[in-house]
Each structure stands twice: as structure tokens, then as C-alpha cells.
């Protein structure tokens, strides 16, 4: 979130706790917690200065509606995903088979 003061200064902050009338914030570059109070539809700092509070999600556009056809995948992809789910993340995908002529040549070189 951002806190914008009347003089134009904008500070980045993280909400630690809050109610409808009070917010406790950790502000970047400050060691102390900043407390804002909501008085008569205005957020006010500890110094009795009115501030604007801008939440990060406030400017985001509405998400598109998720439809069933957006969630359907091919049978091949579904099979691969299910295999990965049961195999675990440590198991590598099986390597393609090695041609027989390479196996025979390698066996002859073993001493």
C-alpha cells in the first residue's frame, strides 16, 4: 500500500493490523510503526495530518470470468499432469530409449 501526504510525499507501507478505524503500518525506511486513525471518512496520521491511503489492489481491473471451456485440456496433457502428480517432483521424465547398436558397442568396451 502507499500513503500519500498532503505535501505530495508518498511512502510505501505494509499493513500489520487494522480495523475499520485504525491501521498499524510498517513503513519503508522508518523504524517505528505508523498508526493511522479513520476520523470522519479521512485517514489521519499520528501528527494529525490527513493522508490518502492507496491499496495495491484498488487500481486493478476486474478479473475475467472463468468459464468451463477455459479449464479443459487435452487428454495427453491431462495424462502427463496426472503422471507428474503421482510421480512426485523429484522424478525426471523417462528418457527416450537408447538404440540397440549403442548398447552393444558400450558392452564391448567394458573391461
N, C-alpha and C positions, 0 to 999 in steps of 0.2 A: 504494500500500500504506500501511498505518498501523502505527505502532509504539506499543504501549501499555506504559507503565512501571508499576511496582508502586504508585506514588503516584497513579495514575489519569491522569497526563498522557498525551495521545495526540498524536503528531506524524505529519504526512503526509510520505511519502518516496517516492523513485523509485529503483528497483533499477538500479544501474550495472553491477554484475557479481556473479556468485555461483557458488558450488559447493555441494556437499552440506554443507560445514562452515563456510563463510564467505560473508557478504554485504557488499558495499560499497554504501552508500546515500547519495544526496543528500537531505538533509532540509530541508524548507521552513523558512526563517528562520535557517539556520546556514550559515556559510561553509566549514566543514570537512566532509570526508567522514566518515560514521559507519560503523564496521565492527562487524558482529555475528558472533559465533562460535557454532556449534552444538555444545554440550557436554552430553552425557548427555540428549539429547532436549529441551534447553532452549536458546533463543537468549539469548546473554549480550552485553551492551554492553561498550564499552571500559572502563567503570567497574566491571566485574564485577557488574552489576545484571541480573537476569533480566527479559526483556521478552517481550511477546506480539507476534507478527508476524501481521497480518491482511492477506491479499492481497485485492485488489478483486474478483477472480473467485470467491473462495471461497464467498461468500454468494449467488451467482447460481443461480437454478433451472436444472435441466437443460433444454436446448433440445428443442423438439418435434421428432419425427422428420419428416423431409421425405419426402413421398410424391410419386409421379409426377403425380398429379392436381392437386397444388398448383403445378406448374410448367407447366401447359398454358394457353395463352392463345388468344384468338380469332384467326382468320385476318387480320382487319382490323388488330388490334393488332400481330401479327407482321409484317405488311407495312409498317406505319408504323415499327416499330423497325428493320427491315432498311434501309428508305429512309434513316432518320436515321443509321444506321451508315455507309452508303456516302457519304452527302451531307456528312458532317462536321458539327461543332457550330456552325460559323460561318454555315451556310446557313439562312436563315429558311424557315419553311414557306411554300409558294406562297400568295399572296393569292388570294381569290376573284376571278373575272373581273369586270371593270368593265362595267356595262351600256352598250350601244352609244350610247344617247341622250346619255350623259355624255361619251363620246369625241368625238362630233360637235360638241357645244356647246363643248368645250375647244378643238377645232381651229379654230373660227370666231373665237375670241378672240385667237389668236396674231397678232401684228403683225410 
